[in-house]
Amino acid sequence: MPSVHERDVIRTIRRVKDPDSDKDLISLGRVKELTVRGGEVAFKVLVDPARPLSETVLKDLRVMLEELDGVEKVAISVQQQAGVASGPAKRPAPAQPIPGVDHVLAVASGKGGVGKSTVAVNLALAMAAEGYRVGILDADIYGPSLPTMMGLKGVQPVVVEKRIQPIEKYGVRVMSLGFLVEEDTPMVWRGPMVHSAVTQFLREVDWGRIDWLVVDMPPGTGDAHLTLTQGVPLDGAVIVTTPQDIALIDARKGLRMFDKVGTRVVGIVENMGTFVCPDCGAEHEIFSRGGGRATAERYGVPFLGTIPLHQDVAPSGDGGDPIVHSRPDSPIAARFREIARRILSGA
């Protein structure tokens, strides 16, 4: 019997609604410590003693999971939410959708220097090229790079009726802290300030009506990640890594982080996986081989593809015209569009 994939388990759990809010358990952050090993599925469901989930909901969830191909055993434990007393308690506010935004996709990495922002920007442009209405939010508080990469340095957004208006460029709506602070100003912020900034961008920006909001996350796992995963229902996260072992170790930390907060990992993108010779156009492996794919297979998440190290990618971003827009017919742009289509088809 084939092993069940974690993505199929998550999709099944998302079909089960909380009877009080009519939202799925994943979006509400009620599913924790999900593990899928072989044919065994195990996780915890957080409950509020004042408003417990009905036994019917948990029974239906178990039956649905047991019907999945490859599932041999399902272990569901119920845990009282931390900090909730046995008496009357205030129900934690569930994650609220962003008005006008249909889907939210986080692009994250376990460490810096792997090209996460390059991937995020080009994926956003690739989605727009597929005909979707797209916005991109630069949530990398400590190193906002979207103003440079999108050719918007020095541009400042306007405020209309207390709502920040994103800047539109290349058919994508853009918002970044880099629009509001001087380029050389260091962001020496503690957790509450990071939380406040990310929340403001999520709630006080007038995104209009868009199909996808791509969020360029800070590297690592920290306050901005918790704010995003707890503040809005995420449709998924993309992990960006490079083939080296140290990057893959940190990528696995990111995978586990999103798993703990109940966010589905849409897949892994391996950036700079090969080198494209500028003279002959051939691809050569210069780092470890197949690390991104192996990590995806190990954790049961899709491998979305490899982006080669190419001499045109970095200059395009530094020059404010990402390669998907500046060279739409190039093989590299085609890779980004292919990855974008895989994300869209699996959403």
C-alpha angles and dihedrals in degrees: 000000000000120000117255118246121235092230090060091050091051092048090052093049089050088062090066115086130207104242093223100050103019088227124126120262094242094055090048091054091238096130116079139173095015113186128179115188118168105308096341122100122188134169145140127248116210115222136186109227089216091058109019123184112259118255088239092062093052092044092051090048092053093048092049092051093046089055092059115107110258097020113127102162135019121196116186119177125188119223131185112242113258114263095017114129123217091247129064109324139183112254112236112247110254121232109281124218119243109252111255095008115112100185136016122203122187119208109202143164135198092230141012126263098047097107097256095151092047089054093045094051096045092045089053091051091045091053089050089050088056089060101262126133104243139186128184125207121199101216092165091114096179097047113020108186106165096094089060097040094047096044093248103121111148094016117129125199121233128231119230118186091342092307121116111232115221119229115247119219131160089359094302128108111232134197127174139160084233088076091061105043135050114270095242096043111118115227102225097173134154125219099274091052092050090049091050094049095048092045091051092053091048097046108025101045116095098225092170115206112334135159098214135023110196112202118204101210127204114260117266127018118296150114097319091054093051092047092052098043093046097038104052136022104259118210090203149308133248117212116212119202142155124231097256117110094238092055092047092051090055092043089057089054088055091050091052092046093055090044092055093052092046098248118145115237105222091197150293126280117201108210123197088011093148138012122241113216108231091212104046102015093232120144120234130188109235100166134038113319123248097346095141093050092046091051091050091051092047092055097037096242127129120269103225099191149276126279111205124226101255131176093232099053102071096041090051091055095042089049093053097248111096116217096249087063102030096046106018093164095052122111090243092055088049089056091054092048091049091052091047090053090051091052093048093048092050097046 
